[in-house]
């Protein structure tokens, strides 16, 4: 049975998945839902990158989790996918990557379960810090060729198909 941090982060995955579904309107993009998705996904990535993974690394005497490199590569690719103005194709790429990424984190043997075990007595503090994480400031969209080159490079670096 998932612990409280696992449940909190998995519920956020479900919320983000629902926003992604709502943003995908067939041939277009529902911008209000996409804006919430963009803000929420960047906040979620921030929780994992700035709170969860560093706390676990500290408790492991400076050793990162074995899956931390893949998680960070996925996070970088997801953040890059949020840079350009959204299109149905970009939303499809986000959905595909989130499906693969979330599977690594959830489940009885997923990253969240492993983290909860390692966090032990510090779990309540990490959960509270995660819950109170502020929204991430959003930059304007950028549609230049460098943005799309970065997406391709980061997806390949993560071992994910562009």
C-alpha positions in Angstrom: 0.0 0.0 0.0 1.4 3.4 -1.0 2.5 5.7 1.8 1.5 9.4 2.1 4.2 10.8 -0.2 3.6 8.2 -2.8 -0.1 8.8 -2.7 0.4 12.6 -2.9 2.7 12.4 -5.9 0.6 9.8 -7.7 -2.6 11.9 -7.1 -0.7 14.8 -8.7 0.1 12.5 -11.7 -3.6 11.8 -12.0 -4.5 15.5 -11.9 -1.9 16.3 -14.5 -3.1 13.4 -16.7 -6.7 14.8 -16.5 -5.4 18.3 -17.5 -3.5 16.8 -20.4 -6.7 15.0 -21.6 -8.7 18.2 -21.2 -6.1 20.2 -23.1 -6.2 17.7 -26.1 -9.3 18.8 -28.0 -8.7 16.8 -31.2 -7.4 19.1 -33.8 -6.6 21.9 -31.3 -5.4 22.7 -27.8 -7.6 24.0 -25.0 -5.2 26.7 -23.8 -6.7 27.2 -20.3 -6.2 23.5 -19.5 -2.8 23.5 -21.1 -1.7 26.5 -19.0 -2.7 24.6 -15.8 -0.9 21.5 -17.1 2.3 23.5 -17.9 2.3 25.2 -14.5 1.5 22.0 -12.6 3.9 19.8 -14.5 6.8 22.2 -13.9 5.9 22.4 -10.2 5.8 18.6 -10.0 9.2 18.3 -11.6 10.5 20.9 -9.2 9.2 18.9 -6.2 11.1 15.8 -7.4 14.3 17.6 -8.5 14.6 20.1 -5.6 13.0 18.3 -2.7 12.6 14.5 -3.1 15.7 13.4 -5.1 18.2 15.6 -3.1 16.7 14.4 0.2 17.1 10.7 -0.8 20.6 11.3 -2.1 21.6 12.9 1.2 20.3 9.9 3.1 22.2 7.6 0.8 25.5 9.3 1.7 25.6 11.3 -1.6 24.6 8.4 -3.8 21.8 9.1 -6.2 19.1 6.5 -6.8 19.9 4.2 -9.7 16.9 5.6 -11.7 17.7 9.2 -10.9 19.6 9.8 -14.2 16.6 8.6 -16.2 14.2 10.7 -14.1 16.3 13.8 -14.7 16.6 13.1 -18.4 12.9 12.7 -18.6 12.3 15.9 -16.6 14.6 17.8 -18.9 12.8 16.5 -22.0 9.4 17.3 -20.5 10.4 20.8 -19.6 11.7 21.3 -23.1 8.4 20.1 -24.5 6.7 22.9 -22.5 8.7 25.7 -24.1 7.1 26.0 -27.6 3.5 27.1 -28.2 1.5 23.9 -27.6 0.2 21.9 -30.6 -1.6 18.6 -30.7 1.7 16.9 -31.7 3.5 18.3 -28.7 0.7 17.2 -26.4 1.0 13.7 -27.9 4.7 13.7 -27.2 4.1 14.9 -23.6 1.5 12.2 -23.1 3.8 9.5 -24.5 6.7 10.6 -22.3 4.6 10.9 -19.1 3.2 7.4 -19.6 6.7 6.0 -19.7 8.0 8.3 -16.9 5.1 7.8 -14.5 5.5 4.0 -14.7 9.0 4.3 -13.3 7.8 6.3 -10.3 4.5 4.6 -9.3 3.8 1.0 -8.2 5.0 -1.1 -5.3 8.6 -1.2 -6.6 8.6 2.3 -8.2 10.8 5.2 -7.3 8.2 6.7 -4.9 8.0 3.5 -2.8 11.8 3.3 -2.7 12.1 6.9 -1.7 9.5 6.5 1.1 11.5 3.5 2.5 14.8 5.5 2.4 13.2 8.7 3.8 12.1 6.9 7.0 11.7 9.4 9.8 12.2 12.4 7.5 9.1 11.4 5.3 6.7 13.7 7.1 9.0 16.7 6.6 9.6 15.9 2.9 5.8 15.5 2.4 5.1 18.9 4.0 7.8 20.6 1.9 6.4 18.9 -1.2 2.8 20.0 -0.4 3.9 23.6 0.2 6.1 23.9 -2.9 5.3 27.2 -4.7 4.2 27.5 -8.3 7.0 27.8 -10.8 7.2 31.1 -12.7 6.4 30.6 -16.4 8.4 32.1 -19.2 6.6 33.0 -22.5 6.5 30.3 -25.1 9.4 30.2 -27.6 9.0 28.7 -31.0 12.4 29.1 -32.5 14.4 26.3 -34.2 16.6 26.0 -31.1 13.6 25.1 -29.0 12.7 22.2 -31.3 16.3 21.1 -31.6 16.6 21.0 -27.8 13.4 18.8 -27.6 14.9 16.3 -30.1 18.2 16.3 -28.4 16.8 15.9 -24.9 14.3 13.1 -25.9 17.2 11.2 -27.6 19.4 11.8 -24.5 16.6 10.3 -22.3 16.4 7.3 -24.6 12.9 8.3 -25.8 11.8 8.6 -29.4 11.4 12.2 -30.6 
